[in-house]
Amino acid sequence: MKTIAILGCGWLGLPLAKSLLSKGYVVKGSTTSEGKLEVLKNAEILTFQIQLEAQQIIGTIEDFLKETNVLIIDIPPGLRSEISSSLETTFVNKIRTLISFIEKSGIKKVIFVSSTSVYADGFPIVEITEETIPNPDTESGKQLAIVEVLLQSNLNFKTTVIRFGGLLGDDRHPAKFLAGKTNVENPNAPVNLIQREDCIGIIEKILKHTETSKQQDNWGETFNAVAPQHPTRKAYYQNKAQILNLPLPTFAEHSESKGKMISSKKVEIILGYSFQKEI
């Protein structure tokens, strides 16, 4: 029976943990919140309170990583309000500190939950594949790109990176944020979104594919993961606002749109994954 450790049982990590439990995995889960410990325990997750910091890790990280087959790192940079001068004191250094513990633990397989924010929006709008060189233009995207390299270049374990697009779920939809806004930019840019169920499905497919595939080099890959539908921002968000009974956003019609179109063909071809939910 495989033991999976999920560092960060939040909006995605907790339902992922529950799904893995239902499929027979032993699941360890971490949270930074004392108030959430009981939630994890009630779900029969082996629960740990762990806080990553730049120079140390608070909590029993050694026990969390011990006798674990796969570590899933699902903690966001959380850097929207931070500036570039903070680069070496935040997310990157937290992961550097974590890597030393991964090495000591003997874990050989890691999944890192990243984001398509490692690719900047551009003009003209072009299709983005895993062969596209990351060129992030946000602080969080920059740090995610650095962390991807740190993990995948480490020879002590193999890391598969999943770059998810904008995350959707029953309780989370960007149409709520844009509702009623005016002069929204990039009306003709394609959306790159993914439902939480598909995020979980892709992670589970990687785990299953790794266990059954005879091709050892499948581990350590990078996958873009967004739904195959790419309507324009204007068409999509105005339609969703109507469905959700929200005030319609209006868009800056006379400005050139910049953006990107993320391809998930590699997920479909290499993993044989079929997206389950439209955006």
Secondary structure, 3 states (H helix, E strand, C coil): CCEEEEECCCCCHHHHHHHHHHCCCEEEEEECCHHHHHHHHHCCCEEEECEECCCCEECCHHHHHCCCCEEEECCCCCCCCCCHHHHHHCHHHHHHHHHHHHHHHCCCEEEEEEEHHHCCCECCCCEECCCCCCCCCCHHHHHHHHHHHHHHCCCCCEEEEEEECEEEECCECHHHHHCCCCCECCCCCECCEEEHHHHHHHHHHHHHHHHHCCCHHHCCCEEEECCCCCCEHHHHHHHHHHHCCCCCCCECCCCCCCECEECCHHHHHHCCCCCCCCC
